[in-house]
Amino acid sequence: MRKMLLAIFLMLISIWCFCFGVADNFAALLYASIILLFISILVFAIGYSSDEKKK
């Protein structure tokens, strides 16, 4: 459950990085948002699969 909540938090940070990167035309934030997006998807999948194994 904690990993899934961490993934949601990382997704929120990714969205904010994307918004600020587009608004300021700052490429580093855009790349950071894409990296955080994939990391959050991976963490969510790991958290979901570990919760399913416990049941």
Secondary structure, 3 states (H helix, E strand, C coil): CHHHHHHHHHHHHHHHHHHHHHHHCCHHHHHHHHHHHHHHHHHHHHHHHHHHHHC
